[in-house]
Amino acid sequence: EHFFDKAVVPVLELINKYRDTVFAISTTCEPEGDIYGTPNGYKPFGTTIENMTEFMKIMVKYSRKYVPDIPVWSTSGWDHADSLQYFNQIDFDFIGRDIYDNKGAVPSVKNATITTPVMLGEFGPGGDRSNYANTLFHLENYKNFITNAKEAGYTGAFYWCYNAKGQWMSLLADSDTSYMAQVPNIYY
């Protein structure tokens, strides 16, 4: 509790002052990274999904106490979809699923035992960066993700990321005021 009182509460109190600018509070981003991180060769660092679930439950409790009207969520990543079953045990308003794929493939959540709404927490092209500056590739990738996510039972999406021009997965095209083709199409 020392960590929460000394580190989390001051942040939540600050968020409370600017609540009209905060969409949601994320308890963790891809907690699987703390379990199966690349620096450890995808082997456990010493924690478990159960420990991370307990941590997130406490984060939700504190968030609800200090900013009760702001939604609380977390995202699952690292291709560990089984984490969603643990996230479903937490009082989240929605759950994010981070997926990167050049074709926009999205695993279905329709038949999962998940009662909390699931959104694409992050999505975008996968590892092949040969098309990073190709506007049509990004637009097609974006449209595929949105179409596939809707069909797979997702309730919304956040596109990753707003990056510097010419960077991988940037919404900026070739200048600071020129946007990739998917920007006018961002809706869900």
PEZICOR-V285749 format. One record per helix or strand of 3 or more residues. SS is the DSSP state (a for helix, b for strand). FROM is the first residue (numbers start at 0). LEN is the number of residues. Records with the same first field share a line. If there is no record, write none. Layout:
# PEZICOR-V285749
SS: FROM-LEN + FROM-LEN
This chain:
# PEZICOR-V285749
a: 1-16 + 18-3 + 31-5 + 37-3 + 48-18 + 82-5 + 134-17 + 182-3
b: 23-6 + 70-6 + 93-7 + 117-7 + 171-4
